[in-house]
């Protein structure tokens, strides 16, 4: 056999190994889709940063952060739904998967209207608190947040069933819709109102597309006993509320308080820093998207998940290291690429802010892993950091540097608390159990001891 033929076979063998490595392939797939989709998200930020006044751009990002905080309920619903669907899918309960979908769809529609009504009746207070001065804009905002509750269902089902190819396509389509429709209305001169009129329309279009992609054939669904899963959804959702509130607060409360304490122009510059810094969050977050359903399914089947966990954590650390390096070396290039010269004052803050984002991504990964292995009390490990962040930001906000330093300090503290709370205790050597060659005592001490939380 010639050297050339042996070389070709060696390359083919390497390609086959890459295909076999499911975690790496799925992470690259979802990561690529997330980054590609985030291009459209930042294209919208690019358009708004150039077409809207700096004050309106600050208002947009304040409402965006507020929607993340209000949307904690849809995030809770999504997290719980992904885990339950992953468990049903792992057990091959196809009829229950379909019937449960019909149930949660009715629930989400009701929740959508309830969220909209609450924001609509509070639109005056919200407008005054954030110095917006446009109650109709807040009403559009409320409809957008409400429809977001329905949109999580197709994505959660695709993710829970580990259909990562379809999930990736759905994510990209959703991001394209959220860019194209608002951008068109802004160019037509409708301003910020046009953006929040277009968001609900984009959500409706994406929801319909997601329904077709799921193709669950709901017309032929047989009635199944899903009461146990319904109770589990409520139980898990209740325990995840604190987790999501804490994660959303860590990631969004700073921009809301900056909007409150700083002049509109300076708040707009900080919004630019946050927008650019979260590019790293979008890219690295893909690892958690893949990890959560995989670990949930392995845990539900009683299989060893440590190999997958270590591999995905290694991928995450590499992505974060590369990302932070780019922000340290090329902050001006990144800022000019997205915003041009309009946000020149944002450049100096970007390297330091990227460190906060990287730590936040690690926190999110550990939190999602905890939920995947049923450590539902992980929210109590996050609560001290959130309270500390809120108190410190209200006392120390003379400059934007103070805001970023507080964020970094709080995130480091929270990460250390998480690592301490999740660290396995040493177990005495015992005879291994049939499952995974580990003793039940070791498994309990490592991952099942709720007193650690």
Secondary structure, 3 states (H helix, E strand, C coil): CCHHHHHHHHHHHHHHHHHHCHHHHHHHHHHHHHHHHHHHHHHHHHHHHHHCCHHHHHHHHHHHHHHHHHCHHHHHHHHHHHHHHHHHHHCCCHHHHHHHHHHHHHHHHHHHHHHHHHHHHCHHHHHHHCCCCCHHHHHHHHHHHHHHHHHHHHHHHHHHCCCHHHHHHHHHHHHHHHHHHHHHHHHCCCHHHHHHHHHHHHHHHHHHHHHHHHCCCHHHCCCCCCHHHHHHHHHHHHHHHHHHHHHHHHHHHHHHHHHHHCCHHHHHHHHHHHHHHHHHHHHHHHHHHHHHHHHHHHHHCCCCCHHHHHHHHHHHHHHHHHHHHHHHHCHHHHHHHHHCCCCHHHHHHHHHHHHHHHHHHHHHHHHHHHHHCCCHHHHHHHHHHHHHHHHHHHHCCCCHHHHHHHHHHHHHHHHHHHHHHHCCCCCCCCCCCCCCCCCHHHHHHHHHCHHHC
